[in-house]
Amino acid sequence: MRRAAKRTRSMLPVLPSLAEPLTEARRMAREGRSAVMAGEWIDPVASTPAAARTAPRVQGHRAFCPLRYCLRRHGAASSFTEEHVIAADLLRALADGAMIGFSPARDYLPVTAIRYMPVTGTTRIARRQLQCRTDLTRVLHSFSDRQRALLVWVVLMNRSISSWCSDSREDRNRITPELETALDQLVELLDSGAHEVVGRGVVA
């Protein structure tokens, strides 16, 4: 009996999604709120005696941040600074607190001990969410419409400057200084928090 010849290549057709140009879904895997990037940060739970002198650093993955990416790639030549990155993180925290809110403290009670009673007033976490919404509104209203759109695109949506220029057909050399000016203003608005975090050296 004659044996069938061995196949040297796949007979399956190429998937249409691989033959098409880069789609929005595939691009969002590289940037945006669902993308990740390698990161390194100081261990927040380090409690050994040596941690006060040389705190251990943790390596892993974090949400993609175009500002961190530019700072890590270009170093001192980057248009963005550590203060810009921290101010962007503080703005993200305000946005998350205003839109998502906060979880109550865990009391570790058994299910049978949980009791549901009427609420006598606004809870502490609800007031905290309301304060975040007030602060976020105050900060965003301090910018022009174009600056606000840039901050939402880059900081809150984690999209790159390149994708902004690609969608709007604008020159990158014009957009970068505009974003830098908006971030400088953001640092001034969130001055105390940004400089305090930079002083602890946690930008990574």
Secondary structure as UniProt FT lines:
FT   HELIX           16..19
FT   HELIX           24..28
FT   TURN            29..30
FT   TURN            33..34
FT   STRAND          36..42
FT   TURN            44..45
FT   HELIX           49..52
FT   STRAND          57..63
FT   HELIX           66..74
FT   HELIX           75..77
FT   HELIX           82..99
FT   HELIX           111..113
FT   HELIX           124..140
FT   TURN            141..142
FT   HELIX           145..151
FT   HELIX           152..156
FT   HELIX           161..168
FT   HELIX           172..189
FT   HELIX           191..199
FT   TURN            200..201
//
